[in-house]
Every structure is written in structure tokens, then in C-alpha cells.
Amino acid sequence: MTITPPALSVFETLESEVRSYCRGWPAVFDRAQGSRLTDEDGHSYLDFFAGAGALNYGHNNPVLKRALIDYIERDGITHGLDMATTAKRAFLESFQNVVLRPRDLPYKVMFPGPTGTNAVESALKLARKVKGRESIVSFTNAFHGMSLGSLAVTGNAFKRAGAGIPLVHGTPMPFDNYLDGQTQDFLWFERLLDDQGSGLNKPAAVIVETIQGEGGVNVARPEWLRELADLCRRQDMLLIVDDIQMGCGRTGAFFSFEESGITPDIVTLSKSISGYGLPMSLCLFRPELDIWEPGEHNGTFRGNNPAFVTAAAALTTYWADGQMEKQTIARGEQVERALAAICAESAAGSTTGSGGDSSGTAGTAGPVAEFRGRGLVWGLEFADKERASAVCARAFELGLLLETSGPVGEVVKLLPPLTVTPEELDEGLRTLARAVLETA
């Protein structure tokens, strides 16, 4: 018989069955600072989840908290729709001066609703409006959100089934290495585009994640992204990069596509753009695409002024001097070395292979485990597809928060805050190694 602890009873009896993260982490969290959370019983947990990537600068970052408290104490605007406010102006000026101008990016900035899926919906709507076409191409194992338009370009069958209606006007294509390198990149896609008998409606746009976080930490090669951008140009399709989880420095550079040298037509940002975990999202696009009529796309909570305050503080604090990118890359190398050792140990002494700086495997007759990632997003995949859940459960018992990803949850995903210290990172990686060993 299962007995619900009194502290959790109200969640069990009143909250919907749709809740998920709390099932894997059966604790009532009370406080958080930096890379750690504390439950109401005083137990401390090292956080390698970071709000699913919404807390790149850690919990209750002191610099951002101070800016937020000062703003609230002086009765700054909280709710402003799309009115002009001092907080919005400060964010726009910071974003232009710290992010856009140094990268020579010409984007206009749109504030849709406050979540990632709101940004994706606005990007899809704009692409269709600009091109006068309905079809959008996405990729296998993509995840773009839980509203209907975003679900139509999401790959996961379980999440798609929740829509309850047909999801139309989206066409999936193979993501990088989906066919194990046995088929030339974009051969099938371009053949369909050129063949008048293929049945593929001319797409308005292609939407892609440079690294598929929810899909299993699948890393697209820079050359694959460049070929995709070239295909979009030649075929008169807009290129949308969904940088909601991988942007704001998660992979090293502020935008995850910078390494590839491409300039997308449209970019979506959310999660860590506010810096503090406050709801906020952006849709960025080339100026010539800005054909919206006033009020044609709006939302009551698109003007989250406290989020503008913390977002501006995050940009000026962490992105004005280039040090955050260097630090994230260095931390990523630390993770890569630890994951290589874990994979080698999982293979019980077998030799270790390496896939450059983004992936590695262990084992001879098929890997026991393999890893892949970039910056501070990494995935550890097991041949036994149920092992990842067991590893995350054991890690929680040991005081480490991790989540799974991939089509069937076969990948342990690591998303520590970018501000994690080397010592905290080492502690978490040692805990992960122990969890892997103890679930073998």
C-alpha cells in the first residue's frame, strides 16, 4: 500500500494528474540559491535541471534579485501590455547594445505571450503571413511547445497525442544523423521540393533546434546547419531557429547558432532570457519580415516588466565582456571528461571512443552508454532504455536533480546553471557517476 506523506497530500488530492516533475522528485522545496535547492525538511539538492534551462544564472541570482527588488520597491510598472515603459526601454537598449550590434544581427524584436510556445506560435504565424503558404517543415525528435501550432511541428508521439485533434500543416524531415550518415544530407527533402509529383506543399518555413534538448540532446553539426540555411535560401523558405532552451548562452555563445555562422530569418527565445525564471519570450526577425498590422498578434501578459528588469541586468552583468562564453565552454570540457570516464566505467573496462568535442561512446559489442552535447547541455544515453530513469531516481536520493529526455526517456540530460562553480560541477558529476554505478 502506498502512503502519501502529509506534506505531499494536498498535491496528490487537489492538483491535476498532469503534474510530472514532482513525481520524480518527491519533496516539497522551500528555498533556492545559486545551484542548490532546499526542501522544507532542510535537505539540500544540487540542481542540474535549472528550471529546464530557465535558470541559466542560478536560483535567486543576487545581482538580478537586487535589481528586481529595487524596481518593485519604487513601484515600477508590473503589468503593461505593450505600452512603452522605462523597463522595456532599458531592456531593448541593453539587448541591442550587448547582443544584437556586436553580432551584426539586424533583428526587430517582438514580445509575444510570455512562454516559449507563444514565441513559436508567433514565428509560425509570421512565416505563413510573409510567404502566403501554410506548410512548415520540422525535424524528427523536435520539440517546440505544447500549444497546437507548436505541437504540429513537434515529433514526440506522446505529446502530439495530447492535442486530441489532427495536427496539420507540418511535415517532418530527418534531423542530422537520423539516418546514421547513410543518406546524403537533405537529399530526400530537396528531391521532394523539386518534384512536382511529390505531394509536398511548398513550405513557408523550416523550424529547427541546433541541439534537440527534449528530443535526446541531439547535436546538429555546424556544416549540417549551413547546408540547411543554404537550402532554405535556394528554395525560398524562411529559416526559423528555436533557441528557447539552447539560447542565452547554454551552448557557449549567446545564440546556439553562432558557431555555425548562419543568420536565421526568425529566432525564438524564452526560458533564460529574463535571467531570473520570470515568464518572458521574444520573437526576433529580419526587418523586412515585419509586416504585422498593429494588434494582429497580441496577448495580455506580453509586457512582463519585472522580467524586462532582470533580463537587462543579466545582459549587462554577464554578456558585456565575453567571459560567460569562455567560462561555459570550460565547464563543458569538465563535463565531457567526466562523462567519458562514466561511459568507460559502464563498459566494464572496454576501450573508450570519442566523437570529437561533442560525443563519445563506450563498449565494443555496442555501447553500454554514450554521451553527447556542447557547452553546458549534455546527454548520457544508455543501451537499456529504462536505465536513465533509474539513474535519475538514484541521483535524487543522493541529492542531485536530473531529468530524462529522448523519445522514451532513454537519455539523462544535464542542464546545470551556467554560473555553477567547478567544485559544484565536480560534486554533481561524481554523484551522477555513483548513480550510474549503483543502477547497473
N, C-alpha and C positions, 0 to 999 in steps of 0.2 A: 504494500500500500504506500502511495506517495503522500507525504505530509507536507503541506505548504508552510514554510516558515512564516510566522506572524508578520514579519517586516515586508514580505512579498505578497501577502494575501490580497490586498486591495488591487494590486496589478493583475493577479490571477482572476479575481472575481469581477472586476469592473472594466478593465481595459480589453480592447478587442484582441481576438486570436491572431490578428495580423502582425502583432509585435514579433520581433525576431532577435535583435542583438541581445536583449535582456535574457533570452533563453540560454544563450551560450555563456553569459556572464551573470550568474545568479547572485548578484549583490546589489545593495542599494547605495549608490555613490552619492557622496555628500560634498566633497571638496576636490579641487584640482589646481595644480600649479606646475607650469613647465611641462615636463614629460611624465608626470605622475598624477594618478587619481587616488583618492582615499575614500573608502566606504564608511558608512555610519558606525561601523564597529572598530574603525581605526586601522583596518588593513590597507596597505599601500600596494598599488599596482603600477608597473611601468607600462606606458601606453605606446604600443607600436601600431596603433589604429588611427589616432589623430583625427577623430571625427570623420572617418572615411576620407581624409585628405582636406578637411575644412579647417584644421588647426595646424597649419604649417609652422606657425611661430609659437606653438605650445599653448597650454591652457593658461588663461588669465595673464597673458604676457604683460609684465609690469609697465612697459612704455605705452602700450596700446590701452591698457586699463586706465592709466593716468589721464591720457587724452580723452577717453570716454567719460570718466568721472567729471573732469573739468567742464566738458561740454554740457553734461546733464545738469551740473550744479549751477551753471549760468542760464539755465532754462533755454538751451538751444533747441531748435526745431527737431521734433522726433518724427512726426508724420507730415510729409509734404507733397505727396503725389509726384507730379513732375514740375512743381514750382521751382523757381530759382531760389537757392538758399546759399548762405555762406559756406555751409558744409559741403554742398555739392560742388560749388566753385573750387574750393580748396582741393577736393579730390580730383576733379578734372584737370586742374593745373598741375598737380603732382603727377598724375598719370601721363599727361602729355610730356612733361619735362623729364621725368625719371624713366619712363618705359617707352613711349612711342618715338620721340625725337631721337634718342640715342641709337635706336634700331632702324631709323628711317622708315617707320611704318606710318602710312598716311590715313589710318582708320578714323572714321566717325565712331562715336560712342553712343550706344542706345542702352537705356535702362528698361528691360522688360520686367516681368514679375521677379520676385526675389530668389527663385530657385534655379537650379541648373536646367531642369526640363523646361522652364519658362524661356530660358535663353535659346535652347534648341528649337522650341516651337517658333520663336520669332525668326530664327535663322532660316528654317524651312519655309515659313510663310513668305519671307522676303525673297528668297531664291525663286520661288514659284511666281511671285509677282513680277520680278525682274525679267525672267525668261519666258513667262507665259506658258509654262509646262507644269505638269503635275508630278511626274515621276522623280524620285530621289534614289540614288544608289548608295547603299551602305555596305558593310562588310561582315563576314562570318564572325560570330562571337562578339559583335559590337554591343555596347550598352550606351544608350543616350538619354534615358529617363523613363518615367512611368506614366506620363500622360499619353493620350492616344497617338498624336503625331510622332512623339519620340519613341513610343513602343513600336511603331510601324517600321522604324529603322534600327531596332534592337534585335539581336539574334537569339537571345535566351528563350527557349520554348516555354518554360515555366512562367516567366514574366509576361510573355506575349499572351499566354492563355488567359491571364487575369483580365484582359480587356473585355472579354465577353462578346465582342463583335469582330467581324473581319477587319484586319489591318491592311489597308490598301495603299497603293501608290509608292511602295518601297520595294526595291529589288536588291537582294544580297549578292555580293561578289566575293571571291576568295581573298582573305587577308593575306598579308605577307607570310610565306612559308606554309600556308594552309595545305598546299599540295606537296609538301616536303621537297620543294625545289625541282620536281619532276616535270613541271609545265612552265613555260616562259611566262614571266610576269605580264599580266593584263592581256595575254593572247586571247582568252575567251571573251573578256569584256570588250575589247576593241573589235573583235570579229562580229559580236552581236550589234555593236553600234554601226558598223559599216554595212551589214547585211539587211536589206530591206525586207527580207522574209524572216527575220529572227523573232519577231513578236515583241521586241523590247521597245517600249515607248521612249522617245528621246528624253533623257533625264534633264531636269533643270540644274541639278547639282549632285555632287558626291560628298558625303559626310564621312569623316574618318577620325579615329583616335590614333595618335602616334604610338601610344602604348595602351593596349586594352587592359585597363585595371580590373574591372568586374569580369571580363572575359578570360582572365587567367594570367595577367601580366605578360601579354604577347607584345614583343617589341618589334616595331617596324624598322627596317633598315633605312638609313638616310637615302640610299640610292633608289629604294622602292618608293619612297615618298616623292622624290624628284621625278621619277617616271610617272607617278600618278598626277602630279601637278602639270607635267607636260601633256599628258593625255587629256586632262580637263581643258587646257588651253586649245589644243587642236580640235577638240570635239565641241567647243562652245558650251562647256558645263562649268558652273561655279564650283570652287573647292571650299568646303567648309571643314575647318579643323575644330573638333570638340576638345577643348583644353580645360574642361571643367575640373577634372581630377588631376591631370598631369601638368597643368599650368601653374603660374605663381611660384615657379622655382622648384617644383617637385623633382624634375629630371636634371636640374643644374641651372640652365638658363631660365630666364623668366617665362618664356614660351617654350613649350616642348619641341616645337618645330624648328627652332633656330638652328640646331645642329645640322639639319638637312639643307638649309639655305633657301627654303621655299618661302613665299609670301602668300598665304591663303587669301581668298577673296573675302571670307567671313570667318570669324573666330568667336567661339563662345567661352566665357569664363564664369565661374561661380566659386563655390566651396571656399577656398582661402583668399579670394580677392578682398574680402572685408578684413582679413587678418585675425579676427577675434572670434570667429564662429558665428557672427551675426549674418542673417539672410541677406544676400546681395548677389546679383548676377549682371553680366554685361554681354551685349552682342556687339561685336566690332565688325565694321565692313568698309570696303573701299568707298570713297566719297561719291563716285558715280552711281553706286547702287542705292543711294539714299533717296528713294522715290516714294517714301511713305507720305501719305496725307496726314495732317495733324489729327491725332486721336485715332488713327486707323488701327493701331495696336497699343493697348494701354493696360493698366492694372492698378488697383488701389494701393498696393504696397511696393510699387517700383521705386519709390523715393524714400529709402530707409536711411535717414540722415545720420543716426548713430553709426551705421555701417560705413558711411562716407568718411566719418571722422577717424575710425580705426583703420580704414583702408589707406587713407592719406598718411597716417602715422606709420603704417607698415612700409609703405613705399619709400618714404624719406629716411626711415631708420635702417632698412635692410637692403635697399636696392640702389642707393645713390653712389656707392663706391665699388661695386663689383665683388665684394668679399663674400657675400652669401653664395654666389655661384661656385666660387672656388671651394668654400667650406663644404657645400653639398657634394661636390664631386669627390672630395677627400673622404667624407663619411661614406659615400657609396663604395669606394675602394675597400674600406674597412669591412663593410657588409659582404662584399664579393669574396674577400679572403675567407671570412667565417663560413659562408655558405659552401664554398669549395671544400672546406675541411669537413663540414657536416655531410656532404654528399660522399666524400671519400670514406668517412667512417661508416655511413649507411651501406656502402658497398662491401663492408667487411674486409677491408684491405686491398680491394681491387684498385687498379690504377685509375687516376682521375684525368678526364679530358677537359679541355677548356674551349669555349667558343669565343675567344677574344675577350673584350671587356663587357660583354652583355649576356653571355650564357655559359653554362658548363654542365657536364654530366658526369655520372659515376657508374661504374659497373662494366661488365664485359658481355654478358648474355642479355643485354637490355638493362638500362639504368634502374637502380633502386630509387634514386631521386635525381632530379635535375633542377637547375636554378637559372634564372634569367632576370634582367632588369637593367636599370640605369639610374644614376643619381641616388635618390632615396626612395625608390619604389622597386621592390624585389619580390619575386615569387619562387617558392620552393614546391615543386610538383613531385608527387610520389606515384610509382607504378601501381600500387594499391590505392585505388581512388578514394577509399574511405579513410585512409591514414591521415589525411590533412585535418579532418575534423577531430580525430583523436589527439593529434598533436596540439591543436588549438585548445582543446579541453584541458589537457595536462598543463599547458603553459599557463592557463588561467589559474589553476590550482597552485602553481608556482609563483604567481604574481605578475604575469605578463599578459597583456591584451593583444590578441591577434585575431584576424578574421580569415575565412577562406574565400576563394574566388574560383572562377572557371565554370564551365557548363554544368558540372556535377559536384562542385565544391572540392575539386581534387588538388587545389593549389593553396598553400599557406602564403598569404600576402603580407608583406612588411611595409608599413607606411609610418615610420616614426616621424615626429616633428623635425623640421629642418634645423631647429635650434637644439636638438639633442646633443649632449656632450659625448665625447669619445668614451668616457667612463660608463655613462648610461647605455650607450650603444653596445659596448662590450658586455655589460651585465645582461642586457636583453638577448644578445646573441648566444651567450653561454646558457641562459635559461632555455632558449629555443633548442640548442644542441642537446640539452638534458631531456627536454620533452620528446625530441625525436628518438633518442636512445631508449627512453622508458616506454615508448609505444611500439617498439619494434616487434 
